[in-house]
Amino acid sequence: MLRCYDSKLTEVQSAAVAAVWQWHPRGDQQSVPSEKQVRWSQLRVGITVLVSLITLAVLIFVMTGTTGLFTRKIVVRTYVDNAGGLRVGAPVRLEGVDIGNVTRINVTADPKRRAAPVEIIMKITTKYADAMRSDCQVELTTAGVLGEVFVDLDCRQANGGPMKNGAELPTRDVPQLQDVVRASQSTLANLDILVKKLNDIVTFIQSGQGSIGKIIYDPTLFDRANSAVTQLQQIMTQINSPNGTIGKLLNSDELYNKANVTVDTLNKIVDQVNKGQGTVGKLLKDPSLYDNASRAITNSNKLIDDINSGKGTLGRLAKDDELGRKIDSTVTRLNDIVDRLDKGEGSAGKFLKDPSLYNNADSLLVETQNLIKAVRQDPKKYLTIHLKIF
């Protein structure tokens, strides 16, 4: 470093001497500048270089700075569980606009901060103080996929007080790239298991086992399908031909003509019905049928009313208790008579049950028939009248 400093000093002295020579353009080789002139030239060169360095530093600071040179700044902090690659000097942005930088990143040993031990201290400008609130949420965001990590403030839903110096801002968890990779590892593992199962299934199918394997690789199934298709083709050929029931239904004009005649007949019947002709037409169109039906219903209602009121024979049968008892007594007596007839009691019972009466009546009919036959053969024998006089 000393050699470098001496070389720079020699260059400065040479520049001062050259400046003195230029200040004395008429001097020759014998005229040498004085020591005072050389020192004054060195001082001017030093002042020029110092001013140039200061100007360059100011320009660099102004061009690379994000918060402005004369803007008041405040220091805020937040706590996160993982810095996620955040570095000191990383930009702090409000809705994508640079408002400050990260000044320090610490890992605190405070037991209250075990869930979020990383402390991030930021210096931000108050230029956008109207848009910043004390409950603005802090996010660690990556610029692109492989970009740097920076701090992003989200104040869109903040409604707290103004942000003050030393404020602690809340954080919002944002999945980092490593979280995505970690989550995708389990997905890839499951996908690998699924691919292996699919390979096993494909291998099982290729071996011709199972229903799907037999469908794909069993030649008998193809033969059966081919036979079925052949039979379907034969059936379609028969259907297209005029032979057979379906073929006649599709190709015979006779069926069409009969159907056409039937439709015409039905149309005529419908026309006749609409005109009120025939029995059906009169049923639909003749108002007298409706009137008769209405009168019949009215008379039926009147008859039912009379029966309910106890009028007439049917009314008395339905309402008179004494008549009901008499009918019941009569029915009971008839049941007794029928029982006696069934037992063969009395004349009527014997007539029904005694076979001798039937036999006698049968023999009487036979003798009567013989007598009639004999009379017809010899009527003189039976029709001769002998008259005797005293």
C-alpha positions in Angstrom: 0.0 0.0 0.0 3.0 2.4 0.7 4.4 1.8 -2.7 1.0 2.5 -4.3 0.7 5.7 -2.2 4.3 6.8 -3.2 3.5 6.1 -6.9 0.3 8.1 -6.7 2.2 11.0 -4.9 4.8 11.0 -7.6 2.1 11.2 -10.3 0.5 14.1 -8.4 3.9 15.9 -8.2 4.5 15.3 -11.9 1.1 16.7 -12.7 1.9 19.8 -10.6 5.2 20.3 -12.3 3.4 20.0 -15.7 0.9 22.5 -14.6 3.6 24.9 -13.5 5.4 24.6 -16.9 2.1 25.3 -18.6 1.6 28.3 -16.3 5.0 29.6 -17.6 4.7 29.0 -21.3 7.7 31.2 -22.1 10.1 29.5 -19.7 13.0 27.6 -21.0 15.0 24.7 -19.7 17.0 26.8 -17.3 13.9 28.4 -15.7 12.8 26.1 -12.8 9.6 26.7 -10.8 9.9 27.6 -7.2 9.0 25.3 -4.3 6.0 27.5 -3.5 4.6 27.2 -7.0 5.0 23.4 -6.9 3.2 23.2 -3.5 0.4 25.4 -4.8 0.0 23.3 -7.9 -0.1 20.1 -5.7 -2.7 21.7 -3.5 -4.9 22.6 -6.4 -4.6 19.1 -7.9 -5.4 17.5 -4.5 -8.4 19.8 -4.1 -9.6 18.9 -7.6 -9.2 15.2 -7.0 -11.1 15.4 -3.6 -13.9 17.4 -5.1 -14.2 14.9 -7.9 -14.3 12.0 -5.5 -16.9 13.6 -3.3 -19.0 14.4 -6.4 -18.6 10.8 -7.7 -19.7 9.4 -4.3 -22.7 11.7 -4.1 -23.7 10.7 -7.7 -23.3 7.0 -6.9 -25.4 7.4 -3.7 -28.1 9.3 -5.5 -28.3 7.0 -8.4 -28.3 3.8 -6.5 -30.3 4.9 -3.4 -34.0 4.0 -3.1 -35.1 6.2 -0.3 -33.9 9.7 -1.3 -31.1 11.7 0.2 -33.0 14.2 2.3 -36.1 12.1 3.1 -36.7 11.3 6.7 -36.5 7.5 7.5 -37.9 5.3 10.2 -36.7 2.0 11.5 -39.2 -0.9 11.8 -38.8 -4.6 12.6 -40.6 -7.9 12.0 -40.1 -11.5 13.1 -40.2 -14.5 10.8 -39.6 -18.2 11.3 -37.1 -18.5 8.4 -35.2 -15.8 6.6 -35.4 -17.8 3.4 -32.2 -16.4 1.8 -32.9 -12.8 2.7 -29.7 -10.7 2.8 -28.7 -7.4 4.4 -29.3 -4.6 1.9 -32.2 -6.3 0.2 -34.9 -3.9 -0.9 -38.1 -3.2 1.0 -41.0 -2.6 -1.3 -44.5 -1.3 -0.9 -46.8 -2.7 -3.6 -43.7 -3.2 -5.8 -42.2 0.3 -5.1 -38.8 0.5 -3.4 -39.1 2.3 -0.1 -36.1 1.1 1.9 -33.6 -1.6 2.7 -32.9 -4.3 5.1 -30.3 -3.1 7.6 -29.8 -6.1 9.9 -30.9 -9.7 10.2 -30.5 -11.4 13.7 -31.5 -14.6 15.3 -32.9 -13.7 18.7 -32.7 -16.0 21.8 -35.8 -14.6 23.3 -38.0 -17.6 24.5 -41.1 -15.7 23.5 -39.8 -15.7 19.9 -39.4 -19.4 19.5 -42.0 -19.6 16.8 -40.4 -16.7 14.8 -36.8 -16.3 16.0 -35.4 -14.4 13.0 -35.5 -10.6 13.5 -35.4 -8.4 10.4 -34.7 -4.7 10.9 -35.6 -2.4 8.0 -35.0 1.3 7.3 -37.8 2.8 5.2 -38.7 6.2 4.0 -41.6 8.2 5.2 -42.4 9.5 1.6 -45.4 7.1 1.4 -46.4 7.5 5.1 -50.1 8.1 4.1 -50.2 4.7 2.6 -48.4 2.8 5.4 -50.1 1.7 8.6 -48.9 0.0 11.7 -50.7 -3.3 10.7 -49.2 -3.6 7.2 -48.3 -7.3 6.7 -44.7 -8.3 5.8 -44.1 -10.9 3.2 -40.8 -12.5 2.1 -41.1 -12.7 -1.7 -38.8 -13.9 -4.4 -38.3 -11.8 -7.5 -39.2 -14.4 -10.1 -38.2 -18.1 -9.8 -34.5 -17.6 -9.2 -34.4 -14.0 -8.2 -33.4 -12.4 -4.9 -35.5 -12.5 -1.8 -36.9 -9.1 -0.8 -39.4 -7.7 1.8 -42.8 -6.7 0.5 -45.3 -4.7 2.5 -49.0 -5.3 1.9 -51.1 -2.4 3.2 -54.2 -2.9 1.1 -56.3 -4.2 4.0 -54.5 -2.3 6.8 -56.7 0.0 8.8 -54.4 0.7 11.9 -52.7 3.9 12.9 -49.8 5.6 11.1 -46.6 3.6 11.0 -44.1 4.9 13.6 -40.4 4.5 14.2 -39.6 1.2 16.0 -42.9 -0.4 15.1 -43.2 -4.1 14.9 -45.0 -5.3 11.7 -47.0 -8.5 11.5 -45.9 -11.2 9.0 -47.9 -13.3 6.6 -46.8 -16.8 5.7 -46.0 -17.2 2.0 -44.9 -20.6 0.7 -41.2 -20.4 -0.3 -39.6 -22.3 -3.1 -38.2 -24.9 -0.7 -41.7 -25.4 0.8 -43.0 -26.0 -2.7 -40.2 -28.4 -3.4 -40.8 -30.2 -0.1 -44.5 -30.5 -0.8 -43.8 -31.7 -4.3 -41.5 -34.5 -3.1 -44.5 -36.3 -1.5 -46.5 -35.7 -4.6 -43.7 -37.2 -6.7 -43.4 -40.2 -4.4 -47.2 -40.8 -4.7 -46.9 -40.4 -8.4 -44.0 -42.9 -8.5 -46.2 -45.4 -6.6 -49.1 -44.8 -9.0 -46.8 -45.3 -12.0 -45.5 -48.6 -10.6 -49.1 -49.7 -10.0 -50.0 -48.8 -13.5 -47.0 -50.7 -14.8 -48.1 -53.8 -12.8 -51.6 -53.4 -14.3 -50.3 -53.1 -17.8 -48.0 -56.1 -17.3 -50.9 -58.1 -16.0 -53.0 -57.1 -19.0 -50.3 -57.9 -21.4 -50.0 -61.3 -20.0 -53.6 -62.0 -21.1 -55.0 -62.4 -17.6 -58.1 -60.8 -16.3 -61.1 -59.6 -18.2 -59.3 -56.7 -20.0 -56.4 -59.0 -20.8 -58.7 -61.6 -22.3 -60.6 -58.9 -24.2 -57.3 -57.7 -25.8 -55.3 -60.9 -26.3 -57.8 -63.8 -26.3 -58.3 -64.9 -30.0 -61.5 -66.7 -29.1 -63.2 -63.5 -28.1 -62.3 -62.0 -31.5 -63.6 -65.1 -33.2 -66.9 -64.8 -31.3 -67.2 -61.1 -32.0 -66.5 -61.9 -35.7 -69.1 -64.6 -35.7 -71.6 -62.2 -34.0 -70.9 -59.6 -36.6 -71.4 -62.2 -39.4 -74.7 -63.2 -37.9 -75.8 -59.6 -37.6 -74.9 -59.1 -41.3 -77.0 -62.1 -42.2 -79.9 -60.8 -40.2 -79.5 -57.4 -41.9 -79.5 -59.1 -45.3 -82.6 -61.0 -44.4 -84.3 -57.8 -43.2 -83.4 -56.0 -46.4 -84.8 -58.9 -48.4 -88.6 -59.2 -48.9 -88.6 -62.6 -47.1 -89.4 -62.9 -43.4 -91.8 -60.9 -41.2 -89.4 -57.9 -40.7 -88.5 -57.9 -44.3 -92.1 -57.8 -45.4 -92.8 -55.0 -42.8 -90.0 -53.0 -44.3 -90.2 -53.8 -48.0 -93.7 -54.9 -48.8 -96.0 -52.3 -50.4 -99.0 -54.4 -49.5 -98.6 -53.7 -45.8 -98.3 -50.0 -46.6 -101.4 -50.1 -48.7 -103.4 -51.9 -45.9 -102.1 -49.4 -43.3 -103.1 -46.6 -45.6 -106.6 -48.0 -46.1 -106.9 -48.5 -42.4 -105.9 -44.9 -41.8 -108.5 -43.7 -44.3 -111.2 -45.8 -42.7 -110.3 -44.4 -39.3 -110.4 -40.9 -40.7 -113.9 -41.7 -42.1 -115.0 -43.0 -38.7 -113.6 -39.9 -37.0 -115.5 -37.7 -39.5 -118.7 -39.6 -38.8 -118.2 -39.3 -35.1 -117.5 -35.6 -35.4 -120.7 -35.2 -37.5 -122.8 -37.1 -34.9 -123.5 -40.1 -37.1 -123.8 -43.6 -35.7 -124.1 -44.7 -32.1 -120.7 -43.3 -31.0 -121.4 -40.0 -32.8 -124.7 -39.7 -31.1 -123.1 -40.5 -27.8 -120.7 -37.6 -28.4 -122.8 -35.1 -30.3 -126.5 -35.8 -29.5 -127.6 -33.4 -26.7 -130.7 -35.5 -25.9 -128.4 -38.2 -24.5 -126.9 -35.7 -22.2 -130.4 -34.5 -21.2 -131.6 -38.1 -20.7 -128.6 -38.9 -18.6 -129.0 -35.7 -16.6 -132.7 -36.5 -16.0 -131.8 -40.1 -15.0 -129.3 -38.8 -12.6 -131.8 -36.3 -11.2 -134.4 -39.1 -10.8 -131.8 -41.3 -9.2 -131.0 -38.6 -6.8 -134.6 -38.1 -6.0 -135.2 -41.8 -5.5 -132.2 -42.0 -3.2 -133.6 -39.0 -1.3 -137.0 -40.8 -1.0 -135.3 -43.9 0.2 -133.2 -42.0 2.7 -136.4 -40.3 3.9 -138.2 -43.6 4.3 -140.8 -43.1 1.5 -142.1 -46.0 -0.6 -141.4 -49.7 -0.3 -137.6 -49.3 -0.7 -137.7 -46.5 1.8 -139.6 -48.6 4.3 -137.3 -51.5 3.7 -134.3 -49.2 4.4 -135.8 -47.2 7.3 -138.7 -49.2 8.9 -137.4 -51.4 11.7 -140.7 -53.3 12.2 -140.7 -54.3 8.5 -137.1 -55.4 8.9 -138.1 -57.6 11.9 -141.0 -59.1 9.9 -138.7 -59.8 7.0 -136.2 -61.3 9.3 -138.9 -63.5 10.9 -140.1 -64.6 7.5 -136.6 -65.5 6.4 -136.2 -67.5 9.6 -139.4 -69.4 8.9 -138.4 -70.1 5.4 -135.1 -71.4 6.7 -137.1 -73.7 9.0 -139.3 -74.9 6.1 -136.3 -75.5 3.9 -134.6 -77.5 6.8 -137.8 -79.7 7.2 -137.9 -80.2 3.4 -134.3 -81.2 3.4 -135.0 -83.6 6.3 -138.0 -85.1 4.4 -140.6 -84.0 6.8 -144.2 -83.3 5.7 -145.8 -84.0 2.4 -143.5 -81.7 0.5 -140.5 -83.2 2.3 -141.6 -86.7 1.4 -142.3 -85.6 -2.1 -138.7 -84.4 -2.3 -137.0 -87.1 -0.3 -139.3 -90.3 -0.4 -138.2 -92.5 -3.4 -141.4 -94.6 -3.2 -143.5 -91.6 -4.3 -141.2 -91.2 -7.3 -141.5 -94.9 -8.1 -145.3 -94.8 -7.8 -145.5 -91.7 -9.9 -143.2 -93.3 -12.4 -145.2 -96.6 -12.6 -148.4 -94.5 -12.9 -147.0 -92.7 -15.9 -145.9 -96.0 -17.4 -149.4 -97.6 -17.0 -151.0 -94.4 -18.3 -148.8 -94.6 -21.4 -149.7 -98.3 -21.8 -153.4 -97.5 -21.5 -153.2 -94.8 -24.1 -151.3 -97.1 -26.4 -153.9 -99.9 -26.0 -156.7 -97.4 -26.6 -155.1 -96.3 -29.8 -154.7 -99.9 -30.9 -158.2 -101.0 -30.1 -160.4 -98.1 -29.4 -163.7 -100.2 -29.7 -162.7 -102.3 -26.9 -162.5 -99.4 -24.5 -165.0 -96.9 -26.1 -168.0 -99.3 -26.5 -171.0 -98.2 -24.6 -173.4 -100.9 -23.3 -176.8 -99.5 -22.5 -179.1 -101.7 -20.4 -182.7 -100.9 -19.7 -184.6 -102.5 -16.9 
